[in-house]
Amino acid sequence: KKTIAGFMQLNNGVDYETVDNIPVDLIFALIVPEESTDEHLQILAMLAETLSNTETISKLRKSKNSAEIFTHLTNSQ
């Protein structure tokens, strides 16, 4: 009945044939109720903006625990 988001940082990146040829090591997942299309699109837009910031990506990769990760994801604007 509500949106749930998950984040994982892999110790070893996965070759995912990206444009920049950098292995994928940061993974996000969303579980969104079927009727929440607008919310889903808003979340994706926010994630795209947040993850386009190279400083935020660097901070995520250097994070030592989930509290630091949460801070970087929610205070990146």
N, C-alpha and C positions, 0 to 999 in steps of 0.2 A: 504493500500500500504506500510505500515511500521509496525514494531513490536511495540507493546505497552505492558508494564508491569505494574502490580498493586501489591500493598502490603497492607495487613491489619493486625492489631494486635487486637485480641479479648480480651475484659476484662475478660471473663471467657472461659477457654479452653474447647475444645470439645473432648470427649472420641472417639478416632478414631482407637482404638485397635492397638496402636503402639507397637513396640517391647519393648520399654523402659517403657511403661505404663504411660507416661507423656501426659496429655491432650494437644492437638494441639491448640496453641494460635497465631502462626505466619503463615500467609497464603500468598502465591504468586500466581499470575495468569499471564499467557502470552497469548496474542493474536498475532498470527504470520501469515503473508501471506502464502498461500499454497505453493508458489514457494520458500520460504525461509527456506528450510529444514536444510541446513548447518548452517545458522544463529541461528535457533532454537536450534540445538544441542550445539552450542558454548555457547549460553546463559544458557542452562541447566547445562553444565559443570561448568561454572563460578558460578552459583548459588549453585551448589553442593559443590564446593570448599569453597565458602564464608560461607555457612551455616554449614559446618563441623567444623568451628572455634568456640569453645565454648565462647571465649571472645566476638566475634562479636554478637553471639546470646544474650549474657548477656547485651551487650550495646543496642541492638535493644529493648529488653524488658524494659530497663530503660529509653529509649528515651522519651522526653517530647513533641516533636512535629515532624512534617514531615521533617523539615530541618535536624534535628539530625538523623533521620532514613535514609534519603538520604545520608548523610555524611558517616554513618556507612556502608551502602551498597556499596558505591562507593570507599571508602578508606580502605577497609578491607584487602587488600593484604599486 
